[in-house]
Amino acid sequence: MRLRSVLTALAVAVASGGIVAGLRVPAAHAAAVCSVDFAVNQWATGFTADVKLTNTGAAVTSWSLTWTFAGNQTVTNGWNAQVSQAGQKVTAANVNWNGNLPTGASASFGFQAAYSGANVKPTDFALNGVSCAGDVPPSSPAPSSPAPSSPAPSSPAPSSPAPSSPAPSSPAPACSSGALCDGFESQAAGAPAGDWAVTYPDCQGAGTATVDRSVAHSGSTSLRVGGAAGYCNHVFVRNTALLAAAGSTLHVRYWVRHTTALPASHITMVALRDAADGDRDLRFGGQNGALQWNRASDDATLPEQSPAGVALSRPLPVNVWSCVEFKVNGTDGTMETWLDGVSVPGLLQDGVATHDIDGQWLNRTYRPRLTDLRLGWESYGEGADTLYYDDVAVSGSRIGC
């Protein structure tokens, strides 16, 4: 693997009593699937970064670039990408107009951040979960204890684990006090059972839902949904017991991993029956390649499907586990959604109409009373996907990732 040459240019000037330095820092390694140029202009307490992502692998229709800061760098705003931060991990996801990256194509974006102490450049860039250095994707860590090549004769060789039960990718998230949690660990592979029941709204087609023992966010089990294209192929797995942990304000947290970028047409991944709205569904899914809420009774969307509204939402990264949280307040109708711990501006409904975001949603009084939680896939024509759901939690207060 050829090491990328490091281009460094320092320009120092006195501005407003501070020292400004320009530092151009490309990614540390030649990439198998991507390369990253990371140009920094810093001063004593902050910096801006201009980032150029080049796709050197297969063409993609949406992208999510991640990296980890070594220090206390904190992103304050970004442009030409949806830039969010959870702890030291930063995610930059495409906006609606720059997600398509053929092989060899580039996308540029920038952000501003604050820091103190050292401002060490990141090195662990990954495109859609695959390391730009050609290493093992972050979501598939190597086993912590590799099997010895020559076990001692006095000790029997350890049995090989079944390929369908890999080591967990991470420990199970904590189930906070007062929450009800389910990681599907008590279920056998095959048809969901217990508090979970498969449903096929309106008609049954090619959609499938099974308990999977080969892919998991934690432990060894997840819910696998095979979502097919076409209206009749939708499928959900329904749970009513979990909602007993919430009162008038519902907080839901789950982890999801999927294989195909969200399509331009409307799809649903999570549905909740609303007893206060004629038993019509409150639906969470996507449209125009980004996450959105949809109210089945009047087809209102959050955000509104204008270019400005869609740009304030986020795509759902593919082939990596993402933490999704949402809050629905039945008393005042307000809503908030977080992706990997960061609130998504286009999915925030604070009760005050904002043009291109929630004006359509607030056209009428909405006070939901939600009675079930359904995980699955619903397409209205275009779009097929394979999804894995894990570590579901419901509470009356925010749970976290």
Secondary structure, DSSP 4 states (H G I P E B T S, - for coil): -PBPPPP-----EEETTEEEEEEEEE-SB--SSEEEEEEEEE-SSEEEEEEEEEE-SS-BSS-EEEEE-SS--EEEEEESSEEEEETTEEEEE--TTS--B-TT-EEEEEEEEE--S--PPP---EETTEETTS---TTSPPPSSPPPSS--TTSPPPPPPPTTSPPPSSPPPP--TT-EEE-STTSPSBS--TT-EEE-SSS--S-EEEEESS--SSTT-EEEEEEPSSGGG-EEEEESSGGGG-SSEEEEEEEEEESS---SS-EEEEEEEETTTTTEEEEEEEETTEEEEEETTTTEEES-SSHHHHHTS----SSS-EEEEEEEETTT--EEEEETTEE-GGG-B-SS--TTTTTTGGGS-----B--EEEEEEESSS--EEEEEEEEEEESS----
